[in-house]
Amino acid sequence: MASEERGIFTPEDAQSEVDRQKRPPRTIEWKPNSTQCIELTIPPTVYPPREDTDLMANRIIQLGAGKGRKFLEIGCGSGALSILASSLGWNVHACDINPFAVAATRGNMAKNLQSGIIKEGGIGPDGFPFEDKFDLIIWNLPYIPAREVGELLGPMEEAGLIDTDTHGLQSRFVSLVVKYNLLATGGKMLLLGRTGSIGASEHFAVRDWDRLEFDDGESLTIFCLWKPWENAENIFVQSTGSTNDDLFHKSGVGTHISTPLQTSGKGRRDRKWNSIEECYAGSWIVAEDTEVNPGLLQLSGGLAVIKSIQSDRLKLKWPNDILIDERKLCGVLVEGKSSQDSTKVVLGIGINLHASDKVIDGRKISTLYEIRKLEFQLLDRRLNSELSSLIEERDDIPPVNFDSIRTEILRHMKSLGKPKYDEVVYDNFELNDRGELVLGHKVIDDGEDVSWV
């Protein structure tokens, strides 16, 4: 019987859980690495260490010594990961909505000569049990949506795999972290869930880190979330000449400026970007004194726009335009400047927001409000998070994956059509490592030479 008809738990299921409490706990030895063995006593309704636990453990170990920094585990179960974190020098805090899990974690902590603050509670309407700021927050999310459960998986330890929240536990979790300001400066979160299930929000950037593949084709991923360009300056002005030019007078990777009115904006080949009423113009310093890949940076800007707006009507026209119904919505421009011994690279994004019949350069433009009305500041925060997710570099987060970016961009390009170059239409095309278009043996670096059919 479908879960929608019978509910997640029936009275019979509840009685089954009561009956299971009469069974004795079991004791196992869990080995998170080749040198460590943790003994765990696990009550019958507490989630035991499994393959997903091992995946998270491996990532925690790779992060290195905790050095007294604050660690929070949500849904601690038997306490395996919290015990591991404590042994690595983290100042451990943990919680679980299952009181038997709380008791198990406390007992297992003591048995393994580790310490931590363990409380009952979690993500829900009754408040959160901690108000501290944490350097590392982890959660092995219940990753099976209730709508996909044909039969109840079993006792509470199995039901812990099911996301019964209609809004999605990830969204509720992010809201909670923001509400209670739980993430410390420079901190990060590790969420384990279904591959592809977690994206950036207006508050946090996100990037895949580790993956666990199953024989049935399903996979789980550890997602790393952080505050985008946390220490960079973020500026809003009512109007300016050019946001790109403004940033060449600033410093700091991630420094960002946005405005609804740009009077001297730029396009490719030194063209003027003509702003309409209620436009969006934003720029970011994306590199300083380091080698960059301007082609893929520019394409990353277009991908950030697509991810922020989330509409099937958007088409990416290589290399720097976003279209709606063959009309231009957005342009992306990467510029670099050198002065004395320093170099700076700035990425600019211009989006037409308000409905308009305006014709620019003989062509009708499109506007965002045709498909979605996003308030300016919300759009700006989404773009900031999505761009950070794609290209921000930090030593303690997953590395930038330009191969993945290129693959995703190619998928969007193919939805536009086929490239026509020098009167030849190409059924197949690729992007090289520099973001240039590859047509057979030809390498194209200028979109002005290519049309799409």
C-alpha positions in Angstrom: 0.0 0.0 0.0 1.4 3.4 -0.9 2.7 5.6 1.9 0.3 8.4 1.0 -2.6 6.1 1.8 -1.4 4.5 5.0 0.9 7.3 6.3 4.5 6.8 7.3 3.6 5.2 10.6 0.4 3.3 11.5 -0.6 2.2 15.0 0.7 -1.3 14.1 4.1 0.2 13.2 4.2 2.1 16.6 3.4 -1.1 18.4 6.2 -2.8 16.5 8.6 -0.2 17.7 7.5 -0.7 21.3 8.0 -4.5 20.9 11.5 -4.0 19.5 12.5 -2.2 22.7 12.3 -5.5 24.4 15.2 -6.9 22.3 18.7 -6.5 23.7 21.1 -4.0 22.1 23.9 -5.3 20.0 27.6 -4.4 20.2 29.7 -3.9 17.1 33.2 -2.8 16.3 33.3 0.1 13.7 36.6 0.8 12.0 36.6 4.3 10.3 40.2 3.8 9.2 43.0 1.2 9.3 44.2 2.2 12.7 41.1 3.0 14.7 38.4 0.7 16.2 35.4 2.1 17.9 33.1 -0.1 20.0 29.5 0.8 19.7 26.5 -0.5 21.7 23.4 0.0 19.5 19.8 -0.2 20.8 17.3 -1.8 18.4 15.7 1.4 17.2 19.0 3.4 16.6 20.6 3.8 13.2 23.8 1.8 13.0 27.0 2.8 11.0 26.6 1.9 7.3 28.2 2.7 4.0 27.0 6.3 4.1 28.5 6.6 7.6 31.9 5.4 6.3 31.7 7.9 3.4 31.2 10.8 5.9 33.9 9.4 8.2 36.4 9.4 5.4 35.8 13.0 4.6 36.0 14.1 8.3 39.3 12.3 8.6 40.6 14.0 5.5 39.7 17.4 7.0 42.4 16.8 9.6 42.7 17.8 13.2 39.9 19.7 14.8 42.2 21.7 17.1 39.3 22.5 19.5 37.0 24.0 16.8 33.3 23.4 17.3 31.6 20.4 15.6 27.9 19.7 15.4 26.3 16.5 14.2 22.6 16.5 13.5 21.0 13.0 13.8 23.9 11.4 15.7 22.4 7.9 15.8 24.8 5.6 17.6 27.4 8.4 17.9 29.9 6.9 15.6 30.8 10.1 13.7 30.7 12.3 16.8 33.1 9.9 18.6 35.4 10.0 15.6 35.3 13.8 15.5 36.1 14.0 19.2 39.1 11.7 18.7 40.4 14.0 16.0 40.3 17.0 18.4 36.9 18.6 17.6 34.8 20.2 20.4 31.8 17.9 19.8 28.1 18.8 20.0 25.4 16.4 18.7 21.7 15.9 18.7 19.0 13.4 17.7 15.2 13.4 17.8 15.4 9.7 19.0 16.0 9.6 22.8 17.4 6.2 22.5 20.0 7.5 20.0 20.9 10.3 22.5 21.4 7.7 25.3 23.4 5.5 22.9 25.7 8.3 21.9 26.4 9.4 25.4 27.1 5.9 26.5 29.3 5.1 23.5 31.2 8.4 24.0 32.1 7.4 27.5 33.0 3.9 26.6 35.4 5.2 23.9 36.9 7.7 26.3 35.7 10.7 24.3 33.5 13.6 25.3 30.8 15.8 23.8 27.6 17.7 24.6 24.7 15.5 23.4 21.1 16.7 23.4 17.7 15.5 22.3 16.2 17.5 19.4 16.8 18.4 15.8 15.2 20.0 12.8 11.6 20.7 13.6 9.0 23.0 15.0 10.1 22.8 18.7 13.2 24.9 18.4 16.8 23.7 18.0 18.8 22.5 21.0 22.0 24.5 20.4 22.6 28.2 19.9 26.4 28.1 19.4 28.4 28.9 16.2 30.0 25.9 14.7 33.0 25.5 12.4 31.8 22.2 11.0 28.2 21.0 10.8 27.4 17.5 9.5 24.1 15.7 8.8 23.4 12.4 7.1 20.1 13.5 5.6 17.1 11.2 5.3 17.4 10.9 1.6 14.3 8.9 0.4 11.3 11.1 -0.4 8.1 9.7 1.2 6.4 9.6 -2.2 8.9 7.0 -3.3 8.3 4.6 -0.5 6.0 1.8 -1.6 6.2 0.0 1.8 7.4 1.2 5.1 11.1 0.4 5.3 10.7 -1.0 8.8 11.6 0.2 12.3 12.8 3.7 13.2 16.4 3.0 12.1 15.2 2.3 8.6 12.5 5.1 8.6 15.4 7.5 9.3 16.2 7.2 5.6 12.9 8.8 4.6 12.4 12.5 4.1 8.8 13.0 5.2 9.1 16.8 5.1 6.9 18.3 2.3 9.2 21.3 2.0 12.3 19.2 2.0 14.6 18.8 5.0 17.4 20.5 3.2 15.4 23.7 2.9 14.3 23.5 6.5 17.8 22.9 7.6 19.2 25.9 5.7 16.5 28.1 7.2 17.4 26.9 10.6 21.1 27.6 10.2 20.3 31.1 9.0 17.7 31.8 11.7 20.0 30.7 14.5 23.2 31.9 12.8 24.8 28.5 13.5 27.7 28.6 11.1 30.9 30.3 12.4 33.0 32.6 10.2 34.9 30.4 7.8 32.8 27.4 8.7 31.3 24.8 6.4 28.5 22.2 6.4 28.7 18.6 5.1 25.3 17.2 4.1 25.0 13.6 2.8 22.1 13.0 0.5 21.0 11.8 -2.9 23.2 12.9 -5.8 21.8 16.0 -7.4 19.4 16.6 -4.5 21.1 19.7 -3.0 21.7 23.0 -4.7 22.9 26.4 -3.8 20.5 28.7 -1.9 20.4 32.5 -1.6 22.5 32.1 1.6 25.0 29.3 0.8 27.2 28.0 -2.0 27.4 24.3 -2.5 29.7 21.9 -4.3 29.9 18.1 -4.5 32.7 16.4 -2.7 32.5 12.6 -2.3 30.2 10.1 -3.9 29.0 6.5 -3.1 27.6 4.5 -6.0 25.2 1.6 -5.6 24.7 -1.5 -7.8 21.2 -0.3 -8.7 22.5 3.0 -10.2 21.5 5.2 -7.3 24.3 7.2 -5.6 24.8 9.3 -2.5 26.9 12.5 -2.4 28.5 14.5 0.3 27.7 18.2 -0.4 29.8 20.9 1.1 28.0 24.2 1.8 29.6 27.5 2.8 28.9 31.2 2.9 29.9 32.6 -0.5 33.0 34.8 -0.6 32.4 35.4 3.1 35.0 38.0 3.8 34.6 40.0 0.5 33.0 43.4 0.2 29.4 43.4 -1.2 28.2 46.8 -2.5 24.9 48.0 -3.8 24.5 51.4 -5.5 21.4 53.0 -7.0 23.3 53.8 -10.2 26.8 53.8 -11.7 28.6 54.0 -15.0 30.0 50.5 -15.2 30.1 47.9 -12.4 33.1 46.3 -14.1 35.1 49.6 -14.1 34.1 50.2 -10.5 35.7 46.9 -9.4 39.0 47.7 -11.0 39.4 50.3 -8.3 38.7 47.6 -5.6 40.6 44.6 -4.4 39.8 41.2 -2.9 38.5 38.1 -4.8 34.7 37.9 -4.4 34.3 41.6 -4.0 30.9 42.4 -5.6 28.9 45.4 -6.7 25.4 45.5 -8.1 23.0 48.2 -9.4 19.6 48.5 -11.1 20.9 51.3 -13.4 24.2 51.2 -15.3 24.8 54.1 -17.6 28.0 53.1 -19.3 27.9 49.3 -19.3 30.0 47.3 -21.7 29.5 44.3 -24.0 31.9 42.3 -26.2 34.1 44.1 -28.7 33.8 47.3 -26.6 30.2 47.7 -27.4 28.0 49.6 -25.0 25.6 47.5 -22.9 22.3 49.4 -23.1 20.5 49.3 -19.8 16.7 49.4 -19.7 14.6 50.6 -16.8 14.9 48.2 -13.8 17.8 46.2 -15.1 20.3 44.1 -13.1 24.0 44.8 -13.4 26.5 43.0 -11.2 30.2 42.4 -11.2 32.6 40.3 -9.2 36.4 40.2 -8.8 37.1 36.6 -9.7 40.9 36.5 -9.8 43.9 38.6 -8.7 47.5 37.9 -9.5 46.9 34.4 -10.7 46.4 32.5 -14.0 42.8 32.3 -15.1 40.8 30.6 -17.8 38.7 33.6 -19.1 36.7 31.5 -21.5 35.4 29.1 -18.9 35.0 31.9 -16.4 32.7 33.7 -18.8 30.7 30.5 -19.4 30.5 30.0 -15.7 28.8 33.4 -15.4 26.1 32.3 -17.9 25.6 29.0 -16.0 25.2 30.9 -12.8 22.4 32.9 -14.4 20.6 29.8 -15.6 20.9 28.1 -12.2 19.6 31.2 -10.4 16.5 31.7 -12.6 15.7 28.0 -13.2 13.5 28.1 -16.3 13.4 25.7 -19.3 12.9 28.8 -21.5 16.4 30.0 -21.0 18.9 29.2 -23.7 22.7 29.7 -23.6 24.1 31.1 -26.8 27.9 30.6 -26.7 29.9 32.3 -25.4 28.2 35.0 -23.3 24.4 35.4 -24.0 21.3 34.1 -22.4 18.2 34.1 -24.6 14.4 33.7 -24.2 12.8 32.8 -27.5 15.8 34.0 -29.5 15.7 37.4 -27.8 18.6 38.5 -25.6 18.0 38.5 -21.8 21.5 38.6 -20.4 25.1 39.2 -21.3 28.2 38.1 -19.5 31.6 39.8 -19.9 35.0 38.9 -18.4 37.7 41.6 -18.4 41.2 41.7 -17.2 43.6 44.5 -16.4 47.2 44.7 -15.4 48.9 47.5 -13.5 52.6 47.3 -12.5 53.1 43.8 -11.0 49.4 43.0 -10.4 46.6 41.6 -12.5 42.8 41.6 -11.9 40.0 39.8 -13.6 36.4 41.0 -13.3 33.2 39.2 -14.4 30.1 41.2 -15.1 26.5 40.1 -15.6 23.7 42.3 -17.1 20.1 41.1 -17.0 17.0 42.8 -18.4 14.4 42.7 -15.6 11.3 44.8 -16.3 8.8 44.1 -19.1 9.7 46.2 -22.2 9.1 46.4 -25.9 12.4 48.1 -26.4 14.5 47.4 -29.5 18.3 47.5 -29.1 20.7 47.4 -32.0 17.7 46.5 -34.2 16.7 43.5 -32.1 13.9 43.1 -29.6 15.1 42.1 -26.2 13.6 39.8 -23.6 13.1 40.4 -19.9 13.2 38.3 -16.8 9.7 39.3 -15.8 8.3 37.4 -18.8 9.0 34.2 -17.0 9.6 35.0 -13.3 9.5 38.0 -11.1 12.5 37.8 -8.9 13.1 40.7 -6.5 16.4 42.4 -7.2 18.1 41.6 -4.0 17.0 37.9 -4.1 18.3 37.6 -7.6 21.6 39.2 -6.5 22.0 36.8 -3.6 21.2 33.8 -5.8 23.7 34.9 -8.4 26.3 35.4 -5.7 25.8 31.9 -4.3 25.7 30.2 -7.7 28.8 31.9 -9.0 30.6 31.1 -5.8 29.5 27.4 -6.1 31.1 27.3 -9.5 34.3 29.2 -9.2 35.2 30.2 -5.6 38.5 28.7 -4.4 39.3 27.9 -0.8 41.7 25.4 0.7 39.0 23.7 2.8 36.3 23.2 0.2 36.1 20.9 -2.8 38.2 22.1 -5.7 36.7 23.9 -8.7 35.6 21.4 -11.3 35.8 23.0 -14.7 35.2 19.7 -16.5 31.9 19.4 -14.8 31.1 23.1 -15.7 32.0 22.5 -19.3 29.8 19.4 -19.5 26.8 21.2 -18.1 27.3 24.2 -20.4 27.5 21.9 -23.4 24.1 20.4 -22.4 22.6 23.9 -22.4 24.2 24.9 -25.6 22.8 21.8 -27.4 19.3 22.8 -26.4 19.7 26.0 -28.5 20.4 24.1 -31.7 23.4 23.5 -34.0 26.2 25.9 -34.8 26.6 27.2 -38.3 30.1 28.4 -39.2 31.4 29.4 -42.7 28.1 28.2 -44.2 28.5 24.7 -42.7 26.1 23.3 -40.1 27.8 21.1 -37.5 25.8 18.2 -36.0 28.4 17.7 -33.3 30.5 20.2 -31.4 32.6 20.4 -28.2 34.3 22.9 -25.9 38.0 22.7 -25.3 39.7 23.4 -22.0 39.7 27.2 -22.7 36.0 27.3 -23.3 36.5 27.7 -27.1 34.0 26.1 -29.5 35.5 23.1 -31.4 33.8 22.3 -34.8 35.6 19.4 -36.4 39.2 20.5 -36.7 38.4 24.2 -36.3 38.7 26.1 -33.0 36.4 29.1 -32.7 37.1 31.8 -30.1 34.5 34.4 -31.2 30.8 33.8 -31.0 30.2 36.6 -33.6 31.4 34.2 -36.3 28.8 31.5 -35.4 25.0 31.4 -35.9 22.7 28.7 -34.4 20.1 26.9 -36.4 
